[in-house]
């Protein structure tokens, strides 16, 4: 009997301070390979802080993080990070293809140039997000949704075992969102763990199996159904979560009856 | 004149290439601060009769390290930190020079340069410095471009962004130190910024191509500026300072490129509208 695969991520009582002010406390949980985790919480709840802690970019005041069985700083080459695309300069002289190729850099090491194999992997990643014909265009000429697709292609090109996404569906249309969810589902089927911060509870319920609810401390971490229970949402968002529950407590109704998953989601095997 | 031409063209190429990183990273103010912080090194070396290159190099590298460290501190804004360092170092240089008997002439030389007085050893120093800087930029090209475009992703991929910043700042300092003797510490910022700013108007999809275009513009300005200054001074009695004329030509070239791109943009919009 083969041993169970090592967890993609282990969080043990993680606490982070910014300028000696607690930003996040008491985060504990385990993410298995192939698992999809939604980080849920209001603005300032610590979602981005947790992602940065997993990347080893912020020091911990307390607790322990293990990424793919190693310290976060040792695992960075195997962790892909998709930042919010609106932080990037649209005038920067770089093409779509060059941005995707950046996902291969860590494997190359210092001073080496990407080779034919790297370019083939990058091209395949760009094709997967339906932008293969835009490789030579300047990154900044694309729409917000297209840029987000390019950044996810960059993460695909990295061939990482863990993918972290910071609010990947902000400013993205429905078609792009469906495509990106499909791509992430494929990655999970290959054993890649996916962690995304999002405000969209419907996406969390349909695209993820685990939710981590934060409000500067961990409110809940576990299967989506229990972690996104109304009480947990009220603790995270406050009393107004009553209204959230009515709107988002069930997947959005696309005319297929209350409580049924979106057919496209069913096709993706969620 | 031949030595001055070689030096001016070399500096135009080097300034153009490294200037692309300055412009893309929006480090114009930091680069300007660096050009001023080499001044006390120049002043001390000048007063002591030592090598201006070595003097500027010592204070330049020291200030590059200080600037890198201070600008990463979140408690002090980058601009405030740069302003403090820039004015502090520069005032130190003025104080040192003011103690010499030929204060005014010495200050003018250090502030505005004397490219026509360049000798073979200075050209050799420029070539060696330039070769080292270009080798570093070539080796670290993809890392520096990633850091400039997406610093979060660079850090997430495990690159030490602070170290990359320090390497770039020291590289900028080395070019500044080479160029300051030719055009002086006041105008050297133009050699860094103007060719790259002009190239940015022409090249939209490749940092490498932007560097090539900036190098051509810098070299052209170096050659043309020196020729105009020499011809004007010798044959027409205009007494044009060579450093100032080079920078003037650079600015004119930028103006031509800007006018050209604006005009082309307007014609394109009219074509689309019709």
Boltz contact constraints between the chains, C-beta under 6 A:
constraints:
  - contact:
      token1: [A, 55]
      token2: [B, 156]
      max_distance: 6.0
  - contact:
      token1: [A, 57]
      token2: [B, 155]
      max_distance: 6.0
  - contact:
      token1: [A, 76]
      token2: [B, 158]
      max_distance: 6.0
  - contact:
      token1: [A, 77]
      token2: [B, 158]
      max_distance: 6.0
  - contact:
      token1: [A, 81]
      token2: [B, 156]
      max_distance: 6.0
  - contact:
      token1: [A, 83]
      token2: [B, 152]
      max_distance: 6.0
  - contact:
      token1: [A, 88]
      token2: [B, 150]
      max_distance: 6.0
  - contact:
      token1: [A, 92]
      token2: [B, 149]
      max_distance: 6.0
  - contact:
      token1: [A, 93]
      token2: [B, 203]
      max_distance: 6.0
  - contact:
      token1: [A, 93]
      token2: [B, 204]
      max_distance: 6.0
  - contact:
      token1: [A, 93]
      token2: [B, 205]
      max_distance: 6.0
  - contact:
      token1: [A, 93]
      token2: [B, 206]
      max_distance: 6.0
  - contact:
      token1: [A, 93]
      token2: [B, 207]
      max_distance: 6.0
  - contact:
      token1: [A, 93]
      token2: [B, 210]
      max_distance: 6.0
  - contact:
      token1: [A, 94]
      token2: [B, 149]
      max_distance: 6.0
  - contact:
      token1: [A, 95]
      token2: [B, 205]
      max_distance: 6.0
  - contact:
      token1: [A, 102]
      token2: [B, 146]
      max_distance: 6.0
  - contact:
      token1: [A, 105]
      token2: [B, 142]
      max_distance: 6.0
  - contact:
      token1: [A, 106]
      token2: [B, 157]
      max_distance: 6.0
  - contact:
      token1: [A, 111]
      token2: [B, 139]
      max_distance: 6.0
  - contact:
      token1: [A, 138]
      token2: [B, 204]
      max_distance: 6.0
  - contact:
      token1: [A, 138]
      token2: [B, 205]
      max_distance: 6.0
